C-alpha cells in the first residue's frame, strides 16, 4: 500500500472480474496481503450485478471474457459509477485494445501474464488516484456547503456571462423565483444595469492585470418595494495560465449600514462646519497677535499665545483624525482596490519623510527583498497606513537613532515592518496601543502632541484589507510594527 494511502487511513474496495480462476485467485492473494478488501466475479454478468449492488473503488477487468465482454462491462460501470477506477487486464494486449479501453474510461492497462510487482505498482497508482478524486470531491462539497450558507450573495460567471454558481443568498436578493440559476445568462436573472456593467468591466480587465471592482446598487431587486442597498464587489477569475475565464461577484446587503453612514456623514459635516471652521478662525487671529501685526507684545504674552496655538493645533488634529476615522469606517463597505506596487509606494514615502527624520539626526532607510508581489489594495489607504507608522517612529525616537523599513514575502503575505530605536513600551501599553484615544503618559512623551487615533485608523485600514498588524516592543529599546497584507494570485 502506498504511504499516501496509509497516511490517510484509506481502505479501498477492489473487485476483480476475470473468467480465469487462476488470475482471480492470484490477484486476490497479492492484494489481500497488501491489506486491501478484495472481491471477485467470474464473468461480466456477475460483475455488473455486484457493482449495481455495491460500490467498488477499483475494478480489475478482463477484456476478453465469454458472454459479456470487458468492453461492455467497462461502459456499464462508467455509466453508474463514473468515479470508479478501472484497470484493464487481458491476454490479448494490443495497442488497439489499450487505446479503445482508455477511450472508454480505463485508468490503466496490464497485459497478461503480469508479475505480482506489476500488479502492486498499478493498483498503488490507482489508489493514489482514487484518493485524490475523493479529496477533490470532499473539498468541493465543503466549499459548496460554505458558499451556500454564506449570508452574502455569491455569483460566478463564465466569459459569456452565463451563471456557473449562484448561492441561495444571491437568489434571495434577486427574488428571481428559482432555486437554481446555473447555466442561465445573468440577463435572465436581472436586468440591473449597474450589475451588468460591473461584470462587463471585470471581464474586460486585461489578462496581465488584476483589480477588485466595487459598486453600490440600490435597485437590484425591482420587485421589492422596500429600500435595499447592495454593496457589490467583482473580481476576474483566472485559470492557471492567467487567462480570464469568468468573474466572481459578491453581494452584501448594506441597507442598515448605509443608513448609519448617512447619519455619520451628517455628523462629519456638522463637525466640519461647527468646530473646524471656528478653530481655523481663532488660530488665524492668534497668528496675527503672535506676528505682532496689531502691535508689539512682550515675551510672556507671546509665549502664552504660542501655548494656546499649540493646544488649538492639537484640537484641530483631533478633529481631522475623527473625520478620517468616520470616513474610513463608512468607506470600507465599498472600496476600490487595485494591484499596488508596494516597493514604489514605500520608496516615495521614505523620500518624503526623510527630511523630517534628518531634522532629528535620525537615519531613515528602506530594505526590500527583490521581486516583491503587488498587493491588491486601496493605494491612498496604504499611503496613510505607512505614513502614519513612519511619522510615529520619527516622533517617538531619540536623536541619532535609526528607523528601518523592511519588506519581504512571508508565505501568502507581504510582510512590511517599521522598526525604530525609540522609547518602546511596556507589555501593558502594547495591549492597548490600538485603542481609540489611548496615549502613553510618561515623562518621555509628555511634550509630544497627538490624538491617540492614528494607530486605530491604521488597524481599521489593514483589517479592511484582510491583513493583520502585530507589535513588538521593549521599553527604551524601540518598537517594531509588522504589517501583513495578503498577496492575491
Secondary structure, DSSP 8 states (H G I E B T S, - for coil): --HHHHHTT---EEEEE-S-HHHHHHHHHHHHHTT-EEEEESSHHHHHHHHHHS--SEEEEES--SSS-HHHHHHHHHHH-TT-EEEEEESS--HHHHHHHHHTT-SEEEESS--HHHHHHHHHHHHHHHHHHHHHHHHHHHHHHHHHT-SSEEEEE-TT-BEEEE-HHHHHHHT-S-S--TTSBHHHH---HHHHHHHHHHHTS-TT--EEEEEEES-S-SS--S---EEEEEEEEE-TTS-EEEEEEEEEE-HHHHHHHHHHHHHHHHHIIIIIHHHHHHHHHHHHHHTTTTS---HHHHHHHHHHHHHHHHHHHHHHHHHHHHHHHHHTTS--EEEE-HHHHHHHHHHHHHHHHHHTT-EEEEEE-SS---EEE-HHHHHHHHHHHHHHHHHTS-TT-EEEEEEEEETTEEEEEEEE-S----HHHHHHTTSTT----STTTTT----S-HHHHHHHHHHHTT-EEEEEEETTTEEEEEEEEE---
